Amino acid sequence: MTRYIFWDQIPERRFLDVTIEDVDAEEVVLVRDSAYDVTGILLVMAAIKASNGEVDAGVSYVENDNSVDLWDDGTNVLTLAVDSDGEVTLQRTAGTLTFDVTLRMAWY
């Protein structure tokens, strides 16, 4: 089952601040394919706390039809992806940890 995290359609809005708890292998949709989705590039600032107590933060970008690993400790991987239609998803793609994630995103 997919979780959905997104705002009501507000014209011209191309940013999102969100906190998601317990991110695991279940896909979380942050920005759905719509009139205001990602059409070129997504910039993201992330603060992450893993279920083992470790923390990390960083700034990344990802273009359509690509992904970026926000967390990779060699066993556990947390991936932010933008598909070719501009939908943005977050999920653990390897390992067993869960993650509490705060994101600030802006895009075109």
Secondary structure, DSSP 8 states (H G I E B T S, - for coil): --EE------TT--EEEEEEEEE-SS-EEEE-SSTTS-SSEEEEEEEEEETTS-EEEEEEEEETTEEEEEEESSS-EEEEEE-TTS-EEEEEEESS--EEEEEEEEE-
